[in-house]
Amino acid sequence: MDRESSHFARSVAANRRYAIGLSWAGMALLAGLVGTDPAHAHDERAVALLHQYRCYVCHANNEPKAGPAYADVATYYKGKAGAQSRVAAVIRSGAHGAGPWHMPPHPEVSKADARTMARYILSLRR
């Protein structure tokens, strides 16, 4: 192989390695931008709804405030049939607890939004 052919062969091999590395890097970047975890996107949507409807004024994920911690709600409903529907219903219709506070009804929350929030709440663990 003459010098020019050798240089060309090394150049082609180097470009192939670069292209393969670039394609993997590009795919990783694209996966990060597009988001490959639909559950994570669902969680972000639920948290946005909890902020939009001001639920975090009385609740927090892991500590009780005026209302129970969402993780405690999840623990209470763990393994119970119809938990998501029940929590979604409580979000919309309110509830009276054992303490002096009660959760007021929130009819402005759509059924779909209430289900999204309930699914997220029930996914939390301490």
Summary of the structure (lengths in Angstrom):
residues: 126
radius of gyration: 25.6
end to end distance: 67.4
largest distance: 90.6
contacts: 300
relative contact order: 0.13
helix: 65%
strand: 3%
